[in-house]
Amino acid sequence: MKFTWPWQRLDDASAYKIFTTEFDLTCTGDALTENLSADERAVWHEANASYDEEVEIYRAKASISGAKWMDKLKSDGQVNPEEIAVSILVDHSGSMRGQRAVVACLLVEIVADFLSRAGVAYEILGFTTHSWKGGNSRKKWLARGSRPNPGRLADTLHVVYRQAKHSAPGAPHAIRHLLRGDLLKENIDGEALFWAGQRLMNLGRPRNIVVTISDGAPVDDSTLSANHPSILWDHLKAVIADLEGTPGFKLIGIGIDYDLSGLYPSSVLIDRLNDMADTVFPFLTAQITFKL
């Protein structure tokens, strides 16, 4: 079976590698909430209220459309929920701030509701960095003499909003941390995608789908300035190829104001809240019924 890090040729300056994982962090969505100060919590609650008001009509439309497509999915009889595991992987890059974050948040909620109705096991994951421009990783590299082509120079932050073993339907409230501009920083997509795929593989299901929600290419200024300028893009493509070559895996992309067809074998573009339900549900229905 494939599914290995595509960075084994460390003597090759263009090969992907990591300078240090010492400052990387993985946390739960609940931990993000617990770490908010009183003032930050007040701002977040205000953003939540504004979000609910803005998406109310679109959420209702999605509920009706989702029910129709769920009936079709079940009537076709091609899906055994016990065989399938899904990872919803959400880009938390700085470019998501504002309206794109609203679209992404509602998108996660309606996709999670759809998967819950289908009885499919699924996770919800997010990825970003917890510092701008490298953070402690870059500081350590500078202190050690700034050797060329150090590899990834960022402190990654991976967030587990929902584990596959959880039984509560839909997306947890913590997914709304997407609405916090201070959380959204830089994005190392290749490593995040590998992480999501590895988590699915550990579940042992014969069919695995990673749904990546993103609004652009991987970007980390610290890494790009110290390495080959296409290091993150090349690594992402290598991970996609590796996962797609792994038996029982399927990768799909949902682009927010960004066409992901150049990366993912199956993708769809969302650019407006109004068209989300009519676009996403037929796309998801087709992807869930993929053959082994």
ABEGO torsion letter per residue (X at the ends): XBGBBBAABAABAABBBBABAAABBBBBAAAAAAABBAAAAAAAAAAAAAAAAAAAAAAAAAAAAAAAAAAAAAAAGABBAAABBBBBBBBABAAABEAAAAAAAAAAAAAAAAAAAAGBBBBBBBBBBABBGGEAAAAAAAAAGGBBGAEBBBBBBBBBABBAABABBEBBAAAAAAABAAABBBBBAAAAAAAAAAAAAAAGBABBBBBBBBAEBBBBAAAAAABBAAAAAAAAAAAAAAAAABBGBBBBBBBBGBBAAAABABBBBBABAAAAAAAAAAAAAAAAABBX
